[in-house]
Amino acid sequence: MTYRDKLQRLGETTANRVVAVYAFYDEGLLDHDEAVALIAAIIAKANGAAVALADLSLAATLMLATGRPVPSLGLLPPPDDPERLLKAAATLLAVEHLTTERVARLGRSEPLESAARAYSDGIRQNPTVTGWTRQVSPNACQVCQDLSGTVLPDSVPMYHHTGCTCTPVPVTKETAS
């Protein structure tokens, strides 16, 4: 199973869990504050897993590319993530005519975005990396397709949008030929 596969599975699992909480809320089995807290906690846990997955994937990719051990960096989600997610969950539940797809989108997109930010941070922090290229997802949007194929410096974070499953591929001195 690839990094992208694991990331997509994490996003779908998170979306399903958030939708289940919303269903309980919608049926009156949870009050507003309980639903907000549960949604935020589920997504925060998934974001932490996504960051760890990105960190480990980068280390493994670099080990394969260089033939040398490369430690993970111990990346963490931003310290303000729990507060931001509480606000996002409260804002979501305040939407008039809220759909389960919109609820699922929050649960799915948050881990994808957390992983993309973490992978970009890891590329920037890792002295082995000199740059990166975009590996586009199957059925990638036109913007992502247009951004593929160019080697960008390690200081440039990867552009990503909601639902994007494109991934950066690190470039090292060993692989830059």
CORKA-V619602 format. One line per field, one symbol per residue. ss: DSSP state (H for helix, E for strand, - for the rest). burial: # if it has 24 or more other ideal C-beta (glycine too) atoms within 12 Angstrom, else .. A space follows every 10 residues. Layout:
ss=???
burial=???
This chain:
ss=--HHHHHHHH HHHHHHHHHH HHHHHH---- -HHHHHHHHH HHHHHHHHHH HHHHHHHHHH HHHHHH---- ---------- HHHHHHHHHH HHH------H HHHHHHHHHH HHHHHHHHHH HHHHH---EE EEEEE----- -HHHHHH--- -EE------- ------EEEE EE-----
burial=..##.##### #####.#### ##..#..... ....##.### ########## #########. ##..#....# .##.#.#... #...##.##. .##....#.. .######### ########## ######.### #######... ...#..##.. .#.#...#.# ..######## ##.....
